[in-house]
Amino acid sequence: MSHKGQHMDNHSFQKLPELLERESSARMASEAARAAGTIAYQDTIFGMQASFKETTEDLNATIGQLNETIGVLLEENRLLRGQKKNSGNSSVSPSKDENRQHRTSSL
């Protein structure tokens, strides 16, 4: 029984460290590239999170301002609805105002 294919000759054995070194360097380069990609991805995510936080803060400030404006307008609306029309705040004379309330005649 021959063991020719199972044994490494001296020349091949001497080349083995060089081959292993090249393989190791290639794997390290691949891992470094993968790590760099991961870091770039993380940087993108962190940037998006910061942008999202800033946008959220801006939107919350805008909502607060709009709520204040709505409050002012509601109060103004309430005050204006409570005013009775008179010759000082109406451009239509009472006799021409189709929406005026007519007095009930009493005897």
LOLOLUM-644945 format. One line per 8 residues: number of its first residue (from 1); their letters; for each residue x, y, z of C-alpha. Coordinates in steps of 0.25 Angstrom, whole numbers. Example, Ala and Ser with C-alpha at 12.3 -4.5 7.8 and 13.67 -1.06 7.14 Angstrom:
REM residues 2
1 = as = 49,-18,31 | 55,-4,29
END
This chain:
REM residues 107
1 = mshkgqhm = 0,0,0 | 6,13,-4 | 5,26,4 | 10,35,-7 | -2,44,-7 | -3,45,8 | 11,51,11 | 16,65,8
9 = dnhsfqkl = 29,66,2 | 40,75,8 | 38,86,-2 | 23,87,0 | 25,87,15 | 34,99,14 | 24,106,7 | 13,104,17
17 = pelleres = 17,115,26 | 16,125,15 | 3,120,10 | -3,120,24 | 3,135,26 | -4,139,13 | -17,132,17 | -17,139,30
25 = sarmasea = -14,153,24 | -25,151,15 | -35,147,26 | -30,159,34 | -32,168,23 | -46,163,20 | -49,164,35 | -44,179,35
33 = araagtia = -52,182,23 | -65,176,30 | -62,184,43 | -60,197,35 | -73,194,28 | -80,192,42 | -74,204,47 | -78,213,35
41 = yqdtifgm = -92,206,37 | -92,210,52 | -88,224,49 | -100,225,39 | -109,220,50 | -104,230,60 | -105,241,51 | -119,237,48
49 = qasfkett = -123,236,62 | -117,250,65 | -125,256,53 | -137,249,58 | -136,255,72 | -133,269,67 | -145,268,57 | -154,262,69
57 = edlnatig = -150,274,78 | -153,284,67 | -167,278,64 | -170,278,79 | -166,293,80 | -175,296,68 | -186,288,74 | -185,296,87
65 = qlnetigv = -185,309,79 | -198,304,71 | -205,300,84 | -202,314,90 | -207,321,77 | -220,312,77 | -222,316,92 | -221,331,88
73 = lleenrll = -230,329,76 | -241,321,84 | -241,332,95 | -242,343,85 | -253,335,78 | -261,333,91 | -260,348,94 | -264,352,80
81 = rgqkknsg = -276,343,81 | -280,349,94 | -281,363,88 | -295,368,84 | -296,376,71 | -298,390,72 | -296,402,63 | -281,403,68
89 = nssvspsk = -277,389,63 | -287,386,52 | -286,392,38 | -301,388,36 | -312,397,42 | -322,390,51 | -333,392,41 | -325,385,30
97 = denrqhrt = -319,374,38 | -326,361,33 | -320,353,45 | -325,362,56 | -335,357,67 | -348,364,66 | -355,369,78 | -368,362,82
105 = ssl = -379,372,83 | -386,373,95 | -399,381,99
END
